Amino acid sequence: MKKKLFLILQSVLCLALALGLAAGTLGIYREGSARQAADPLSRIYTPEAVAAALRPVLPLLLIVLLLSALGLVLGIRDENAETPGKRGACPGHPRAVPRWLRPALLVLALALIAAGVFNGSARDVFGKAVKICTECVGLG
């Protein structure tokens, strides 16, 4: 029972951490967009803004890391968790994925990539990538 409570506590704290980080990211973007509206050349994500957003969630991050380390040292794990590679592991899924589905999706993906190369899309994407890289490096 103690292991179950430990795992629930750790899950709740991880969820709270994720929500705190997401809220901080949205706050940085909102403030940076307001700054950018006044000065179009200003950056949205500055190191100072990131540090200010991380400061409130830093204690929670440390607690989550300590709990994870404690669980690892004590060997606390969920014995009911299924391995992700197990066929038919999804609850409510009546049967495993058909064996032919993955190769069929691979063939379809390769066919669509080839179609994109032959219609010129790859050249357009490469051209845009070159422009972005040379602008970032300052060569353009």
Secondary structure, 3 states (H helix, E strand, C coil): CHHHHHHHHHHHHHHHHHHHHHHHHHHHHHHHHHHHHHCCCCCCCCHHHHHHHHCCCHHHHHHHHHHHHHHHHHCCCCCCCCCCCCCCCCCCCCCCCCCCHHHHHHHHHHHHHHHHHHCCHHHHHHHHHHHHHHHHHCCC
